[in-house]
Amino acid sequence: MRLAALLEPRCLLACALALPAVLDAAPAPWYQWRSKIDARLVCAQTSLGPGWEQASGPYRDAHCERRIVGK
């Protein structure tokens, strides 16, 4: 893409409108999921399927050790 195309008012406006969304982005939280069959606990960002229920969370890390405290 040419530099002149990036400086067009429409492009500048689109970039200005998209910037706050990019700056506010955060990683998805992690949760502990419990197996309905054998009560095994697993840490994941999304449900592992119908055989699992959310046990605790949200957490900041993939080990489910650092809880996210409310703002």
C-alpha positions in Angstrom: 0.0 0.0 0.0 1.3 3.4 -0.9 1.9 6.0 1.8 -0.4 8.5 0.1 -3.3 5.9 0.4 -2.7 5.7 4.2 -3.0 9.4 4.5 -6.4 9.6 3.0 -9.1 11.1 5.4 -11.1 7.9 5.3 -8.1 5.7 6.3 -7.1 8.1 9.0 -10.7 8.2 10.4 -10.9 4.4 10.3 -7.6 4.1 12.2 -8.6 6.7 14.7 -11.8 4.8 15.4 -10.2 1.4 15.7 -7.3 2.5 18.0 -9.3 2.5 21.3 -10.6 -1.0 20.6 -7.0 -2.3 20.0 -5.7 -0.5 23.1 -8.5 -2.0 25.3 -8.0 -5.6 24.1 -7.2 -8.1 26.8 -6.5 -11.9 26.8 -9.4 -14.2 27.5 -9.6 -15.4 31.1 -8.9 -18.9 32.2 -11.3 -21.2 34.2 -11.1 -24.5 36.1 -13.4 -27.1 34.6 -14.5 -30.2 36.4 -15.2 -33.5 34.7 -18.7 -34.8 35.4 -17.4 -38.3 35.1 -14.4 -38.4 37.5 -14.2 -34.9 39.0 -10.8 -34.3 37.4 -9.9 -30.5 37.2 -8.5 -28.9 34.1 -7.6 -25.3 33.3 -8.9 -23.9 30.0 -10.3 -20.7 28.5 -13.4 -22.4 27.0 -15.5 -25.3 27.9 -14.2 -28.7 27.0 -17.7 -30.0 26.1 -20.9 -31.3 27.6 -19.1 -33.6 30.1 -17.5 -30.6 31.9 -18.8 -27.9 34.3 -17.1 -24.7 35.3 -15.6 -25.2 38.8 -13.9 -21.8 39.5 -12.4 -18.7 37.9 -11.7 -16.5 36.2 -7.9 -16.7 36.3 -5.1 -14.7 34.7 -2.8 -17.6 33.9 -3.0 -21.1 32.2 -2.2 -22.8 35.5 -5.3 -21.3 37.2 -3.3 -19.9 40.0 -3.7 -16.1 39.8 -7.4 -15.1 40.2 -8.7 -12.0 38.5 -10.2 -9.7 41.1 -13.1 -7.5 40.3 -12.7 -3.9 39.3 
